[in-house]
Amino acid sequence: MDITLNKSGQLAIVLVGGRMDTLSAPEFEKKMQEWIGQGETRFVVDFHNLDYISSAGLRSLMVVAKDARARGGELVCCALKGVVKQVFDVSGFSALLPVYGSMDDATKGG
């Protein structure tokens, strides 16, 4: 899995690519926790290049979202497609986390 952080004003834009599964989800969670520890709290996670997400990936997202909220921040997701969008919809995650169709929609007003 590829994880890249780009800053846009107060937003931390996280680009995720590949697969977020049992093997790679802990890496995602660890990186995000490091960035939260460095003071980042407002995240937009771009899933445009993510091909697959498992329940372990969803769990890591929820852990990070709760940590960001606990520090007065937020985690939003954008650009879900294919299997990733289906997993979000079927699992109900689309109702638990803010999900936007595109990066532009996710960053408006941010």
Rosetta constraint file for C-alpha pairs under 8 A:
AtomPair CA 1 CA 16 HARMONIC 7.07 0.50
AtomPair CA 1 CA 17 HARMONIC 5.61 0.50
AtomPair CA 1 CA 18 HARMONIC 4.74 0.50
AtomPair CA 1 CA 19 HARMONIC 5.51 0.50
AtomPair CA 1 CA 20 HARMONIC 6.56 0.50
AtomPair CA 1 CA 24 HARMONIC 6.27 0.50
AtomPair CA 2 CA 15 HARMONIC 7.65 0.50
AtomPair CA 2 CA 16 HARMONIC 5.56 0.50
AtomPair CA 2 CA 17 HARMONIC 4.93 0.50
AtomPair CA 2 CA 18 HARMONIC 6.39 0.50
AtomPair CA 3 CA 14 HARMONIC 6.74 0.50
AtomPair CA 3 CA 15 HARMONIC 5.68 0.50
AtomPair CA 3 CA 16 HARMONIC 4.79 0.50
AtomPair CA 3 CA 17 HARMONIC 6.72 0.50
AtomPair CA 3 CA 28 HARMONIC 7.10 0.50
AtomPair CA 4 CA 14 HARMONIC 5.55 0.50
AtomPair CA 4 CA 15 HARMONIC 5.09 0.50
AtomPair CA 4 CA 16 HARMONIC 6.72 0.50
AtomPair CA 5 CA 12 HARMONIC 6.44 0.50
AtomPair CA 5 CA 13 HARMONIC 5.63 0.50
AtomPair CA 5 CA 14 HARMONIC 4.60 0.50
AtomPair CA 5 CA 15 HARMONIC 6.45 0.50
AtomPair CA 6 CA 12 HARMONIC 5.94 0.50
AtomPair CA 6 CA 13 HARMONIC 5.03 0.50
AtomPair CA 6 CA 14 HARMONIC 6.40 0.50
AtomPair CA 6 CA 15 HARMONIC 7.93 0.50
AtomPair CA 7 CA 11 HARMONIC 5.87 0.50
AtomPair CA 7 CA 12 HARMONIC 4.82 0.50
AtomPair CA 7 CA 13 HARMONIC 5.90 0.50
AtomPair CA 8 CA 12 HARMONIC 6.42 0.50
AtomPair CA 8 CA 13 HARMONIC 6.97 0.50
AtomPair CA 9 CA 110 HARMONIC 7.99 0.50
AtomPair CA 10 CA 42 HARMONIC 6.97 0.50
AtomPair CA 10 CA 110 HARMONIC 7.39 0.50
AtomPair CA 11 CA 40 HARMONIC 7.96 0.50
AtomPair CA 11 CA 42 HARMONIC 5.25 0.50
AtomPair CA 11 CA 43 HARMONIC 5.84 0.50
AtomPair CA 11 CA 44 HARMONIC 7.03 0.50
AtomPair CA 11 CA 110 HARMONIC 6.74 0.50
AtomPair CA 12 CA 40 HARMONIC 6.72 0.50
AtomPair CA 12 CA 41 HARMONIC 7.73 0.50
AtomPair CA 12 CA 42 HARMONIC 5.99 0.50
AtomPair CA 12 CA 43 HARMONIC 4.79 0.50
AtomPair CA 12 CA 44 HARMONIC 6.31 0.50
AtomPair CA 13 CA 43 HARMONIC 5.81 0.50
AtomPair CA 13 CA 44 HARMONIC 4.86 0.50
AtomPair CA 13 CA 45 HARMONIC 6.01 0.50
AtomPair CA 13 CA 46 HARMONIC 7.18 0.50
AtomPair CA 14 CA 43 HARMONIC 6.93 0.50
AtomPair CA 14 CA 44 HARMONIC 6.07 0.50
AtomPair CA 14 CA 45 HARMONIC 4.68 0.50
AtomPair CA 14 CA 46 HARMONIC 5.99 0.50
AtomPair CA 15 CA 45 HARMONIC 6.06 0.50
AtomPair CA 15 CA 46 HARMONIC 4.93 0.50
AtomPair CA 15 CA 47 HARMONIC 6.68 0.50
AtomPair CA 15 CA 48 HARMONIC 7.94 0.50
AtomPair CA 15 CA 49 HARMONIC 7.76 0.50
AtomPair CA 16 CA 45 HARMONIC 7.11 0.50
AtomPair CA 16 CA 46 HARMONIC 6.18 0.50
AtomPair CA 16 CA 47 HARMONIC 5.63 0.50
AtomPair CA 16 CA 48 HARMONIC 7.61 0.50
AtomPair CA 16 CA 49 HARMONIC 6.32 0.50
AtomPair CA 16 CA 50 HARMONIC 5.93 0.50
AtomPair CA 17 CA 47 HARMONIC 6.85 0.50
AtomPair CA 17 CA 48 HARMONIC 7.42 0.50
AtomPair CA 17 CA 49 HARMONIC 4.39 0.50
AtomPair CA 17 CA 50 HARMONIC 4.19 0.50
AtomPair CA 17 CA 51 HARMONIC 7.02 0.50
AtomPair CA 18 CA 49 HARMONIC 6.44 0.50
AtomPair CA 18 CA 50 HARMONIC 4.83 0.50
AtomPair CA 18 CA 51 HARMONIC 5.39 0.50
AtomPair CA 18 CA 52 HARMONIC 6.94 0.50
AtomPair CA 19 CA 24 HARMONIC 7.20 0.50
AtomPair CA 19 CA 50 HARMONIC 5.99 0.50
AtomPair CA 19 CA 51 HARMONIC 5.66 0.50
AtomPair CA 19 CA 52 HARMONIC 4.76 0.50
AtomPair CA 19 CA 53 HARMONIC 6.03 0.50
AtomPair CA 20 CA 24 HARMONIC 5.36 0.50
AtomPair CA 20 CA 25 HARMONIC 5.23 0.50
AtomPair CA 20 CA 28 HARMONIC 7.88 0.50
AtomPair CA 20 CA 50 HARMONIC 7.56 0.50
AtomPair CA 20 CA 52 HARMONIC 6.11 0.50
AtomPair CA 20 CA 53 HARMONIC 4.71 0.50
AtomPair CA 20 CA 54 HARMONIC 6.40 0.50
AtomPair CA 20 CA 56 HARMONIC 7.68 0.50
AtomPair CA 20 CA 57 HARMONIC 5.23 0.50
AtomPair CA 21 CA 25 HARMONIC 5.38 0.50
AtomPair CA 21 CA 52 HARMONIC 7.50 0.50
AtomPair CA 21 CA 53 HARMONIC 5.73 0.50
AtomPair CA 21 CA 54 HARMONIC 4.94 0.50
AtomPair CA 21 CA 55 HARMONIC 7.38 0.50
AtomPair CA 21 CA 56 HARMONIC 5.76 0.50
AtomPair CA 21 CA 57 HARMONIC 5.46 0.50
AtomPair CA 22 CA 26 HARMONIC 7.41 0.50
AtomPair CA 22 CA 54 HARMONIC 7.12 0.50
AtomPair CA 22 CA 56 HARMONIC 5.32 0.50
AtomPair CA 22 CA 57 HARMONIC 7.05 0.50
AtomPair CA 23 CA 27 HARMONIC 7.89 0.50
AtomPair CA 24 CA 28 HARMONIC 6.53 0.50
AtomPair CA 24 CA 57 HARMONIC 7.91 0.50
AtomPair CA 25 CA 29 HARMONIC 6.18 0.50
AtomPair CA 25 CA 56 HARMONIC 6.10 0.50
AtomPair CA 25 CA 57 HARMONIC 4.93 0.50
AtomPair CA 25 CA 60 HARMONIC 6.15 0.50
AtomPair CA 26 CA 30 HARMONIC 6.00 0.50
AtomPair CA 26 CA 60 HARMONIC 7.03 0.50
AtomPair CA 27 CA 31 HARMONIC 6.19 0.50
AtomPair CA 28 CA 32 HARMONIC 6.16 0.50
AtomPair CA 28 CA 60 HARMONIC 7.33 0.50
AtomPair CA 29 CA 33 HARMONIC 6.04 0.50
AtomPair CA 29 CA 60 HARMONIC 5.49 0.50
AtomPair CA 29 CA 61 HARMONIC 7.33 0.50
AtomPair CA 29 CA 63 HARMONIC 7.72 0.50
AtomPair CA 29 CA 64 HARMONIC 6.58 0.50
AtomPair CA 30 CA 34 HARMONIC 6.22 0.50
AtomPair CA 31 CA 35 HARMONIC 6.38 0.50
AtomPair CA 32 CA 36 HARMONIC 6.17 0.50
AtomPair CA 32 CA 64 HARMONIC 6.72 0.50
AtomPair CA 33 CA 37 HARMONIC 6.03 0.50
AtomPair CA 33 CA 64 HARMONIC 6.91 0.50
AtomPair CA 34 CA 38 HARMONIC 6.32 0.50
AtomPair CA 35 CA 39 HARMONIC 6.57 0.50
AtomPair CA 35 CA 40 HARMONIC 5.54 0.50
AtomPair CA 36 CA 40 HARMONIC 4.66 0.50
AtomPair CA 36 CA 41 HARMONIC 5.83 0.50
AtomPair CA 36 CA 67 HARMONIC 7.85 0.50
AtomPair CA 36 CA 68 HARMONIC 6.88 0.50
AtomPair CA 41 CA 68 HARMONIC 5.05 0.50
AtomPair CA 41 CA 69 HARMONIC 7.59 0.50
AtomPair CA 41 CA 71 HARMONIC 6.64 0.50
AtomPair CA 41 CA 72 HARMONIC 6.99 0.50
AtomPair CA 41 CA 73 HARMONIC 4.45 0.50
AtomPair CA 41 CA 74 HARMONIC 6.27 0.50
AtomPair CA 41 CA 75 HARMONIC 7.80 0.50
AtomPair CA 42 CA 68 HARMONIC 7.12 0.50
AtomPair CA 42 CA 73 HARMONIC 4.96 0.50
AtomPair CA 42 CA 74 HARMONIC 4.97 0.50
AtomPair CA 42 CA 75 HARMONIC 6.07 0.50
AtomPair CA 43 CA 73 HARMONIC 7.87 0.50
AtomPair CA 43 CA 74 HARMONIC 6.18 0.50
AtomPair CA 43 CA 75 HARMONIC 4.66 0.50
AtomPair CA 43 CA 76 HARMONIC 6.25 0.50
AtomPair CA 44 CA 75 HARMONIC 5.91 0.50
AtomPair CA 44 CA 76 HARMONIC 4.93 0.50
AtomPair CA 44 CA 77 HARMONIC 5.67 0.50
AtomPair CA 44 CA 78 HARMONIC 7.13 0.50
AtomPair CA 44 CA 103 HARMONIC 7.99 0.50
AtomPair CA 44 CA 106 HARMONIC 6.91 0.50
AtomPair CA 44 CA 107 HARMONIC 7.53 0.50
AtomPair CA 45 CA 75 HARMONIC 7.23 0.50
AtomPair CA 45 CA 76 HARMONIC 6.19 0.50
AtomPair CA 45 CA 77 HARMONIC 4.77 0.50
AtomPair CA 45 CA 78 HARMONIC 6.26 0.50
AtomPair CA 46 CA 77 HARMONIC 6.06 0.50
AtomPair CA 46 CA 78 HARMONIC 5.06 0.50
AtomPair CA 46 CA 79 HARMONIC 5.94 0.50
AtomPair CA 46 CA 80 HARMONIC 7.75 0.50
AtomPair CA 46 CA 103 HARMONIC 6.88 0.50
AtomPair CA 47 CA 77 HARMONIC 7.15 0.50
AtomPair CA 47 CA 78 HARMONIC 6.08 0.50
AtomPair CA 47 CA 79 HARMONIC 5.38 0.50
AtomPair CA 47 CA 80 HARMONIC 5.35 0.50
AtomPair CA 47 CA 81 HARMONIC 7.70 0.50
AtomPair CA 48 CA 78 HARMONIC 7.51 0.50
AtomPair CA 48 CA 79 HARMONIC 4.90 0.50
AtomPair CA 48 CA 80 HARMONIC 5.96 0.50
AtomPair CA 48 CA 81 HARMONIC 6.82 0.50
AtomPair CA 50 CA 80 HARMONIC 7.96 0.50
AtomPair CA 50 CA 84 HARMONIC 7.27 0.50
AtomPair CA 51 CA 82 HARMONIC 7.65 0.50
AtomPair CA 51 CA 83 HARMONIC 7.01 0.50
AtomPair CA 51 CA 84 HARMONIC 6.64 0.50
AtomPair CA 52 CA 83 HARMONIC 6.18 0.50
AtomPair CA 52 CA 84 HARMONIC 5.49 0.50
AtomPair CA 53 CA 57 HARMONIC 5.59 0.50
AtomPair CA 53 CA 58 HARMONIC 7.10 0.50
AtomPair CA 53 CA 83 HARMONIC 7.78 0.50
AtomPair CA 53 CA 84 HARMONIC 5.75 0.50
AtomPair CA 53 CA 87 HARMONIC 7.26 0.50
AtomPair CA 54 CA 58 HARMONIC 6.46 0.50
AtomPair CA 54 CA 87 HARMONIC 7.84 0.50
AtomPair CA 55 CA 59 HARMONIC 6.10 0.50
AtomPair CA 56 CA 60 HARMONIC 6.29 0.50
AtomPair CA 57 CA 61 HARMONIC 6.27 0.50
AtomPair CA 58 CA 62 HARMONIC 6.29 0.50
AtomPair CA 58 CA 93 HARMONIC 7.85 0.50
AtomPair CA 59 CA 63 HARMONIC 6.25 0.50
AtomPair CA 60 CA 64 HARMONIC 6.20 0.50
AtomPair CA 61 CA 65 HARMONIC 6.01 0.50
AtomPair CA 62 CA 66 HARMONIC 6.10 0.50
AtomPair CA 63 CA 67 HARMONIC 6.29 0.50
AtomPair CA 64 CA 68 HARMONIC 6.12 0.50
AtomPair CA 64 CA 75 HARMONIC 7.74 0.50
AtomPair CA 65 CA 69 HARMONIC 6.13 0.50
AtomPair CA 65 CA 74 HARMONIC 6.39 0.50
AtomPair CA 65 CA 75 HARMONIC 5.24 0.50
AtomPair CA 66 CA 70 HARMONIC 6.07 0.50
AtomPair CA 67 CA 71 HARMONIC 6.58 0.50
AtomPair CA 68 CA 72 HARMONIC 6.54 0.50
AtomPair CA 68 CA 73 HARMONIC 4.85 0.50
AtomPair CA 68 CA 74 HARMONIC 5.46 0.50
AtomPair CA 68 CA 75 HARMONIC 6.75 0.50
AtomPair CA 69 CA 73 HARMONIC 4.67 0.50
AtomPair CA 69 CA 74 HARMONIC 5.28 0.50
AtomPair CA 69 CA 75 HARMONIC 7.80 0.50
AtomPair CA 75 CA 97 HARMONIC 7.40 0.50
AtomPair CA 75 CA 98 HARMONIC 7.59 0.50
AtomPair CA 76 CA 97 HARMONIC 6.27 0.50
AtomPair CA 76 CA 98 HARMONIC 4.97 0.50
AtomPair CA 76 CA 99 HARMONIC 6.01 0.50
AtomPair CA 76 CA 100 HARMONIC 7.70 0.50
AtomPair CA 76 CA 106 HARMONIC 7.21 0.50
AtomPair CA 77 CA 97 HARMONIC 7.26 0.50
AtomPair CA 77 CA 98 HARMONIC 6.21 0.50
AtomPair CA 77 CA 99 HARMONIC 4.77 0.50
AtomPair CA 77 CA 100 HARMONIC 6.23 0.50
AtomPair CA 77 CA 106 HARMONIC 7.45 0.50
AtomPair CA 78 CA 99 HARMONIC 5.47 0.50
AtomPair CA 78 CA 100 HARMONIC 4.55 0.50
AtomPair CA 78 CA 101 HARMONIC 5.53 0.50
AtomPair CA 78 CA 102 HARMONIC 5.38 0.50
AtomPair CA 78 CA 103 HARMONIC 5.90 0.50
AtomPair CA 78 CA 106 HARMONIC 6.37 0.50
AtomPair CA 79 CA 100 HARMONIC 6.59 0.50
AtomPair CA 79 CA 101 HARMONIC 5.02 0.50
AtomPair CA 79 CA 102 HARMONIC 4.82 0.50
AtomPair CA 79 CA 103 HARMONIC 6.67 0.50
AtomPair CA 80 CA 84 HARMONIC 5.99 0.50
AtomPair CA 80 CA 85 HARMONIC 4.98 0.50
AtomPair CA 80 CA 101 HARMONIC 6.96 0.50
AtomPair CA 81 CA 85 HARMONIC 4.90 0.50
AtomPair CA 81 CA 86 HARMONIC 7.79 0.50
AtomPair CA 82 CA 86 HARMONIC 6.40 0.50
AtomPair CA 83 CA 87 HARMONIC 6.09 0.50
AtomPair CA 84 CA 88 HARMONIC 6.28 0.50
AtomPair CA 85 CA 89 HARMONIC 6.15 0.50
AtomPair CA 86 CA 90 HARMONIC 5.97 0.50
AtomPair CA 87 CA 91 HARMONIC 5.84 0.50
AtomPair CA 88 CA 92 HARMONIC 6.01 0.50
AtomPair CA 88 CA 93 HARMONIC 4.86 0.50
AtomPair CA 88 CA 94 HARMONIC 5.41 0.50
AtomPair CA 89 CA 93 HARMONIC 6.33 0.50
AtomPair CA 89 CA 94 HARMONIC 5.56 0.50
AtomPair CA 92 CA 96 HARMONIC 6.77 0.50
AtomPair CA 93 CA 97 HARMONIC 6.08 0.50
AtomPair CA 94 CA 98 HARMONIC 6.83 0.50
AtomPair CA 94 CA 99 HARMONIC 6.14 0.50
AtomPair CA 99 CA 106 HARMONIC 7.78 0.50
AtomPair CA 100 CA 105 HARMONIC 6.02 0.50
AtomPair CA 100 CA 106 HARMONIC 5.48 0.50
AtomPair CA 101 CA 105 HARMONIC 6.67 0.50
AtomPair CA 101 CA 106 HARMONIC 7.67 0.50
AtomPair CA 102 CA 106 HARMONIC 6.31 0.50
AtomPair CA 103 CA 107 HARMONIC 6.10 0.50
AtomPair CA 104 CA 108 HARMONIC 6.18 0.50
AtomPair CA 106 CA 110 HARMONIC 7.94 0.50
